[in-house]
Amino acid sequence: MNKFKVLGFALAIFIGGFLFVYGEYDDSPGAQLLGLLIVVSSIITLIRNKKRASK
């Protein structure tokens, strides 16, 4: 897998985590949900790409 893709997914996970924490601080459930969706979708896509690359 390309190193830039992995770096991009790591950055997306970091931003999603930040958005989740900021949403808690700001008392915004919508921001928390977006942060959670970003983190989960990035992890799932990263795992799928890793499985495809190993075949």
LUMKE-194708 format. One record per atom (N, C-alpha, C, O): residue number from 0; residue in one letter; atom name; x, z, y. Coordinates in nm, 3 decimals. Atoms other than C-alpha are relative to their C-alpha. Layout:
<recs>
+-----+---+----+---------+---------+---------+
!   k ! r !  a !    east !      up !   north !
+-----+---+----+---------+---------+---------+
! NUM ! A ! CA !       X !       Z !       Y !
...
+-----+---+----+---------+---------+---------+
</recs>
This chain:
<recs>
+-----+---+----+---------+---------+---------+
!   k ! r !  a !    east !      up !   north !
+-----+---+----+---------+---------+---------+
!   0 ! M !  N !   0.084 !   0.000 !  -0.118 !
!   0 ! M ! CA !   0.000 !   0.000 !   0.000 !
!   0 ! M !  C !   0.090 !   0.000 !   0.125 !
!   0 ! M !  O !   0.198 !   0.057 !   0.126 !
!   1 ! N !  N !  -0.076 !   0.014 !  -0.122 !
!   1 ! N ! CA !   0.118 !  -0.078 !   0.349 !
!   1 ! N !  C !   0.015 !   0.136 !   0.070 !
!   1 ! N !  O !  -0.079 !   0.215 !   0.075 !
!   2 ! K !  N !  -0.025 !  -0.128 !  -0.067 !
!   2 ! K ! CA !   0.278 !   0.212 !   0.538 !
!   2 ! K !  C !  -0.083 !   0.015 !   0.126 !
!   2 ! K !  O !  -0.122 !   0.126 !   0.163 !
!   3 ! F !  N !   0.081 !  -0.007 !  -0.122 !
!   3 ! F ! CA !   0.086 !   0.122 !   0.853 !
!   3 ! F !  C !  -0.145 !   0.036 !  -0.031 !
!   3 ! F !  O !  -0.209 !   0.105 !   0.048 !
!   4 ! K !  N !   0.136 !  -0.038 !   0.040 !
!   4 ! K ! CA !  -0.246 !   0.151 !   0.668 !
!   4 ! K !  C !  -0.008 !   0.149 !  -0.028 !
!   4 ! K !  O !  -0.102 !   0.216 !   0.015 !
!   5 ! V !  N !  -0.003 !  -0.143 !   0.032 !
!   5 ! V ! CA !  -0.153 !   0.494 !   0.537 !
!   5 ! V !  C !   0.011 !   0.081 !   0.129 !
!   5 ! V !  O !  -0.057 !   0.183 !   0.144 !
!   6 ! L !  N !  -0.014 !  -0.068 !  -0.128 !
!   6 ! L ! CA !  -0.044 !   0.599 !   0.886 !
!   6 ! L !  C !  -0.130 !  -0.004 !   0.079 !
!   6 ! L !  O !  -0.168 !   0.094 !   0.144 !
!   7 ! G !  N !   0.128 !   0.013 !  -0.069 !
!   7 ! G ! CA !  -0.372 !   0.468 !   1.029 !
!   7 ! G !  C !  -0.105 !   0.093 !  -0.058 !
!   7 ! G !  O !  -0.181 !   0.156 !   0.016 !
!   8 ! F !  N !   0.097 !  -0.092 !   0.063 !
!   8 ! F ! CA !  -0.578 !   0.662 !   0.775 !
!   8 ! F !  C !   0.035 !   0.145 !   0.030 !
!   8 ! F !  O !  -0.054 !   0.228 !   0.050 !
!   9 ! A !  N !  -0.041 !  -0.137 !  -0.034 !
!   9 ! A ! CA !  -0.373 !   0.977 !   0.841 !
!   9 ! A !  C !  -0.040 !   0.032 !   0.144 !
!   9 ! A !  O !  -0.084 !   0.143 !   0.173 !
!  10 ! L !  N !   0.040 !  -0.020 !  -0.139 !
!  10 ! L ! CA !  -0.436 !   0.934 !   1.212 !
!  10 ! L !  C !  -0.152 !   0.017 !   0.012 !
!  10 ! L !  O !  -0.199 !   0.100 !   0.090 !
!  11 ! A !  N !   0.146 !  -0.013 !  -0.001 !
!  11 ! A ! CA !  -0.809 !   0.886 !   1.148 !
!  11 ! A !  C !  -0.044 !   0.137 !  -0.053 !
!  11 ! A !  O !  -0.137 !   0.197 !   0.000 !
!  12 ! I !  N !   0.031 !  -0.132 !   0.054 !
!  12 ! I ! CA !  -0.818 !   1.204 !   0.938 !
!  12 ! I !  C !   0.031 !   0.108 !   0.104 !
!  12 ! I !  O !  -0.046 !   0.203 !   0.120 !
!  13 ! F !  N !  -0.036 !  -0.096 !  -0.104 !
!  13 ! F ! CA !  -0.639 !   1.394 !   1.216 !
!  13 ! F !  C !  -0.103 !  -0.002 !   0.114 !
!  13 ! F !  O !  -0.146 !   0.104 !   0.160 !
!  14 ! I !  N !   0.097 !   0.012 !  -0.109 !
!  14 ! I ! CA !  -0.877 !   1.262 !   1.483 !
!  14 ! I !  C !  -0.136 !   0.055 !  -0.043 !
!  14 ! I !  O !  -0.204 !   0.122 !   0.035 !
!  15 ! G !  N !   0.125 !  -0.053 !   0.051 !
!  15 ! G ! CA !  -1.179 !   1.341 !   1.265 !
!  15 ! G !  C !   0.001 !   0.152 !  -0.007 !
!  15 ! G !  O !  -0.098 !   0.217 !   0.026 !
!  16 ! G !  N !  -0.013 !  -0.146 !   0.003 !
!  16 ! G ! CA !  -1.054 !   1.695 !   1.211 !
!  16 ! G !  C !  -0.005 !   0.060 !   0.139 !
!  16 ! G !  O !  -0.068 !   0.164 !   0.161 !
!  17 ! F !  N !   0.005 !  -0.047 !  -0.138 !
!  17 ! F ! CA !  -0.997 !   1.736 !   1.583 !
!  17 ! F !  C !  -0.142 !  -0.006 !   0.055 !
!  17 ! F !  O !  -0.187 !   0.086 !   0.123 !
!  18 ! L !  N !   0.137 !   0.015 !  -0.048 !
!  18 ! L ! CA !  -1.346 !   1.606 !   1.657 !
!  18 ! L !  C !  -0.092 !   0.106 !  -0.061 !
!  18 ! L !  O !  -0.182 !   0.157 !   0.005 !
!  19 ! F !  N !   0.079 !  -0.104 !   0.066 !
!  19 ! F ! CA !  -1.493 !   1.849 !   1.404 !
!  19 ! F !  C !   0.022 !   0.136 !   0.067 !
!  19 ! F !  O !  -0.073 !   0.208 !   0.095 !
!  20 ! V !  N !  -0.032 !  -0.128 !  -0.064 !
!  20 ! V ! CA !  -1.314 !   2.146 !   1.562 !
!  20 ! V !  C !  -0.052 !   0.002 !   0.144 !
!  20 ! V !  O !  -0.106 !   0.103 !   0.189 !
!  21 ! Y !  N !   0.048 !   0.006 !  -0.137 !
!  21 ! Y ! CA !  -1.397 !   2.031 !   1.915 !
!  21 ! Y !  C !  -0.152 !   0.010 !   0.005 !
!  21 ! Y !  O !  -0.207 !   0.072 !   0.096 !
!  22 ! G !  N !   0.146 !  -0.010 !   0.005 !
!  22 ! G ! CA !  -1.763 !   1.991 !   1.818 !
!  22 ! G !  C !  -0.047 !   0.143 !  -0.023 !
!  22 ! G !  O !  -0.151 !   0.184 !   0.029 !
!  23 ! E !  N !   0.032 !  -0.142 !   0.021 !
!  23 ! E ! CA !  -1.767 !   2.351 !   1.697 !
!  23 ! E !  C !   0.021 !   0.078 !   0.129 !
!  23 ! E !  O !  -0.061 !   0.162 !   0.165 !
!  24 ! Y !  N !  -0.030 !  -0.069 !  -0.125 !
!  24 ! Y ! CA !  -1.607 !   2.471 !   2.020 !
!  24 ! Y !  C !  -0.103 !  -0.032 !   0.107 !
!  24 ! Y !  O !  -0.145 !   0.055 !   0.183 !
!  25 ! D !  N !   0.094 !   0.046 !  -0.102 !
!  25 ! D ! CA !  -1.845 !   2.266 !   2.235 !
!  25 ! D !  C !  -0.145 !   0.023 !  -0.042 !
!  25 ! D !  O !  -0.237 !  -0.003 !   0.035 !
!  26 ! D !  N !   0.132 !  -0.025 !   0.056 !
!  26 ! D ! CA !  -2.143 !   2.363 !   2.015 !
!  26 ! D !  C !  -0.081 !  -0.129 !  -0.006 !
!  26 ! D !  O !  -0.196 !  -0.135 !   0.037 !
!  27 ! S !  N !   0.062 !   0.132 !   0.010 !
!  27 ! S ! CA !  -2.223 !   1.999 !   1.944 !
!  27 ! S !  C !  -0.006 !  -0.041 !  -0.147 !
!  27 ! S !  O !   0.096 !  -0.080 !  -0.204 !
!  28 ! P !  N !   0.009 !   0.036 !   0.142 !
!  28 ! P ! CA !  -2.356 !   1.930 !   1.594 !
!  28 ! P !  C !   0.025 !  -0.149 !  -0.024 !
!  28 ! P !  O !   0.070 !  -0.187 !  -0.132 !
!  29 ! G !  N !  -0.023 !   0.143 !   0.016 !
!  29 ! G ! CA !  -2.336 !   1.554 !   1.652 !
!  29 ! G !  C !   0.148 !  -0.032 !  -0.010 !
!  29 ! G !  O !   0.188 !  -0.116 !  -0.090 !
!  30 ! A !  N !  -0.145 !   0.021 !   0.005 !
!  30 ! A ! CA !  -1.962 !   1.567 !   1.718 !
!  30 ! A !  C !   0.057 !   0.051 !  -0.131 !
!  30 ! A !  O !   0.148 !  -0.010 !  -0.188 !
!  31 ! Q !  N !  -0.046 !  -0.052 !   0.128 !
!  31 ! Q ! CA !  -1.912 !   1.781 !   1.410 !
!  31 ! Q !  C !  -0.033 !  -0.098 !  -0.113 !
!  31 ! Q !  O !   0.050 !  -0.122 !  -0.201 !
!  32 ! L !  N !   0.040 !   0.095 !   0.103 !
!  32 ! L ! CA !  -2.104 !   1.531 !   1.198 !
!  32 ! L !  C !   0.087 !  -0.125 !   0.004 !
!  32 ! L !  O !   0.130 !  -0.174 !  -0.100 !
!  33 ! L !  N !  -0.086 !   0.117 !  -0.012 !
!  33 ! L ! CA !  -1.905 !   1.237 !   1.333 !
!  33 ! L !  C !   0.141 !   0.030 !  -0.050 !
!  33 ! L !  O !   0.201 !  -0.053 !  -0.120 !
!  34 ! G !  N !  -0.132 !  -0.038 !   0.048 !
!  34 ! G ! CA !  -1.579 !   1.420 !   1.269 !
!  34 ! G !  C !   0.004 !   0.010 !  -0.151 !
!  34 ! G !  O !   0.099 !  -0.036 !  -0.215 !
!  35 ! L !  N !   0.007 !  -0.013 !   0.145 !
!  35 ! L ! CA !  -1.683 !   1.503 !   0.915 !
!  35 ! L !  C !  -0.011 !  -0.137 !  -0.067 !
!  35 ! L !  O !   0.055 !  -0.162 !  -0.168 !
!  36 ! L !  N !   0.014 !   0.135 !   0.056 !
!  36 ! L ! CA !  -1.790 !   1.142 !   0.848 !
!  36 ! L !  C !   0.131 !  -0.078 !   0.009 !
!  36 ! L !  O !   0.165 !  -0.151 !  -0.084 !
!  37 ! I !  N !  -0.128 !   0.069 !  -0.015 !
!  37 ! I ! CA !  -1.459 !   1.009 !   0.981 !
!  37 ! I !  C !   0.100 !   0.048 !  -0.105 !
!  37 ! I !  O !   0.168 !  -0.032 !  -0.168 !
!  38 ! V !  N !  -0.095 !  -0.056 !   0.097 !
!  38 ! V ! CA !  -1.256 !   1.244 !   0.761 !
!  38 ! V !  C !  -0.037 !  -0.043 !  -0.142 !
!  38 ! V !  O !   0.050 !  -0.089 !  -0.216 !
!  39 ! V !  N !   0.041 !   0.033 !   0.137 !
!  39 ! V ! CA !  -1.459 !   1.183 !   0.445 !
!  39 ! V !  C !   0.016 !  -0.149 !  -0.029 !
!  39 ! V !  O !   0.066 !  -0.187 !  -0.135 !
!  40 ! S !  N !  -0.011 !   0.145 !   0.024 !
!  40 ! S ! CA !  -1.474 !   0.805 !   0.486 !
!  40 ! S !  C !   0.146 !  -0.045 !  -0.005 !
!  40 ! S !  O !   0.180 !  -0.136 !  -0.080 !
!  41 ! S !  N !  -0.142 !   0.035 !   0.004 !
!  41 ! S ! CA !  -1.100 !   0.787 !   0.556 !
!  41 ! S !  C !   0.064 !   0.040 !  -0.133 !
!  41 ! S !  O !   0.143 !  -0.035 !  -0.190 !
!  42 ! I !  N !  -0.055 !  -0.045 !   0.129 !
!  42 ! I ! CA !  -1.016 !   0.989 !   0.246 !
!  42 ! I !  C !  -0.049 !  -0.088 !  -0.114 !
!  42 ! I !  O !   0.029 !  -0.126 !  -0.200 !
!  43 ! I !  N !   0.055 !   0.085 !   0.106 !
!  43 ! I ! CA !  -1.248 !   0.783 !   0.026 !
!  43 ! I !  C !   0.064 !  -0.138 !   0.003 !
!  43 ! I !  O !   0.100 !  -0.192 !  -0.102 !
!  44 ! T !  N !  -0.061 !   0.132 !  -0.011 !
!  44 ! T ! CA !  -1.108 !   0.454 !   0.157 !
!  44 ! T !  C !   0.146 !   0.004 !  -0.041 !
!  44 ! T !  O !   0.195 !  -0.090 !  -0.105 !
!  45 ! L !  N !  -0.139 !  -0.015 !   0.039 !
!  45 ! L ! CA !  -0.752 !   0.578 !   0.112 !
!  45 ! L !  C !   0.014 !   0.008 !  -0.151 !
!  45 ! L !  O !   0.104 !  -0.054 !  -0.209 !
!  46 ! I !  N !  -0.004 !  -0.012 !   0.146 !
!  46 ! I ! CA !  -0.822 !   0.672 !  -0.251 !
!  46 ! I !  C !  -0.034 !  -0.133 !  -0.066 !
!  46 ! I !  O !   0.030 !  -0.172 !  -0.164 !
!  47 ! R !  N !   0.038 !   0.131 !   0.056 !
!  47 ! R ! CA !  -0.995 !   0.337 !  -0.322 !
!  47 ! R !  C !   0.115 !  -0.099 !   0.011 !
!  47 ! R !  O !   0.143 !  -0.171 !  -0.084 !
!  48 ! N !  N !  -0.110 !   0.093 !  -0.018 !
!  48 ! N ! CA !  -0.705 !   0.142 !  -0.177 !
!  48 ! N !  C !   0.118 !   0.034 !  -0.090 !
!  48 ! N !  O !   0.186 !  -0.056 !  -0.139 !
!  49 ! K !  N !  -0.109 !  -0.043 !   0.088 !
!  49 ! K ! CA !  -0.455 !   0.346 !  -0.378 !
!  49 ! K !  C !  -0.029 !  -0.042 !  -0.144 !
!  49 ! K !  O !   0.062 !  -0.086 !  -0.215 !
!  50 ! K !  N !   0.036 !   0.041 !   0.135 !
!  50 ! K ! CA !  -0.645 !   0.276 !  -0.701 !
!  50 ! K !  C !   0.012 !  -0.151 !  -0.018 !
!  50 ! K !  O !   0.056 !  -0.197 !  -0.124 !
!  51 ! R !  N !  -0.009 !   0.146 !   0.008 !
!  51 ! R ! CA !  -0.663 !  -0.098 !  -0.627 !
!  51 ! R !  C !   0.145 !  -0.045 !  -0.002 !
!  51 ! R !  O !   0.178 !  -0.141 !  -0.070 !
!  52 ! A !  N !  -0.140 !   0.038 !  -0.006 !
!  52 ! A ! CA !  -0.293 !  -0.113 !  -0.550 !
!  52 ! A !  C !   0.073 !   0.031 !  -0.130 !
!  52 ! A !  O !   0.171 !  -0.035 !  -0.163 !
!  53 ! S !  N !  -0.069 !  -0.038 !   0.125 !
!  53 ! S ! CA !  -0.199 !   0.054 !  -0.879 !
!  53 ! S !  C !  -0.037 !  -0.091 !  -0.116 !
!  53 ! S !  O !   0.029 !  -0.089 !  -0.220 !
!  54 ! K !  N !   0.039 !   0.090 !   0.111 !
!  54 ! K ! CA !  -0.379 !  -0.207 !  -1.092 !
!  54 ! K !  C !   0.091 !  -0.114 !  -0.010 !
!  54 ! K !  O !   0.073 !  -0.199 !  -0.097 !
+-----+---+----+---------+---------+---------+
</recs>
